[in-house]
Amino acid sequence: MTQNPDVSPDRSVAVPGTGVPGTGMPGRGMPVGGAQAAKGGSRFRGKAWLLLCLPVGLTTFAAFLYIGIRARRRRWLVWAGVYAATLAGWLVLDAPANPGNAAQGVGAALALVTWIGGGVHALVVSNDAVRRIHGSEDPALEAARARIESHAEGRRLLASQPALAHELGIGRPDIPGADDYGLVDVNHCPAAALTRLPGISNDLAARIVREREQAGGFSSAEDLGVLLDLPPATVDGLRDTAIFLPD
């Protein structure tokens, strides 16, 4: 039998990821167990803020303050205020200036709410907190969230302050210097601007302009879809960025 000239009889062939031959030591490839350990370590680091709930509830509010700020979640910031208030009430009622049994009983109840209740609450929201915190570090997700918030703010201004919205140029990407908030006014934009809408080609944009001149404009995405016989998927795609301002 012909031997491989690169392998001597007293050596074994190293298989990537299985370890260094003859030593039982891990090789350069990470074993499955190592990958799982790394994943578990990363998950633990992502929840290290839970340790703030351990010191008898004294820093439970800080845990919620941390995840509220990192995840930009107003609800958790409110809970941080709640646990800070219960902590303050506990410390005040448990002070020597309030020796009464009633005060001490209320103080003990607030201590349990702050420590045990806050700790359980933190455990319940921990997975959601990790997901939101790491998601907020994703540039693509941040950009998508910013676009959605911009659309919502533009619609809010159109509803509450139409004069200001008109001055800003909301929905008019065709006007130089306008702050369109990512919205497109189907009733007033030229065909070139209408192509910014999802599913709207050059030909379809030209049809929209011709049809709106005859119909006097559109009232909604559904109205536009009926008049131009658009597919339901195209109509659904218009809901987020298309607006229909009257003349």
Secondary structure, DSSP 8 states (H G I E B T S, - for coil): ----TTS-TT-----TTT-BTTTTB--SS--HHHHHHHHHHHHHHHTGGGGGG-STTTTHHHHHHHHHHHHT-HHHHHHHHHHHHHHHHHHHHTSTT---HHHHHHHHHHHHIIIIIHHHHHHHHHHHHHHHHHHTT-HHHHHHHHHHHHHHHHHHHHHH-HHHHHHHTTT-TTSTT---TT-EETTTS-HHHHTTSTT--HHHHHHHHHHHHHHT--SSHHHHHHHHT--HHHHHHHTTTEE----
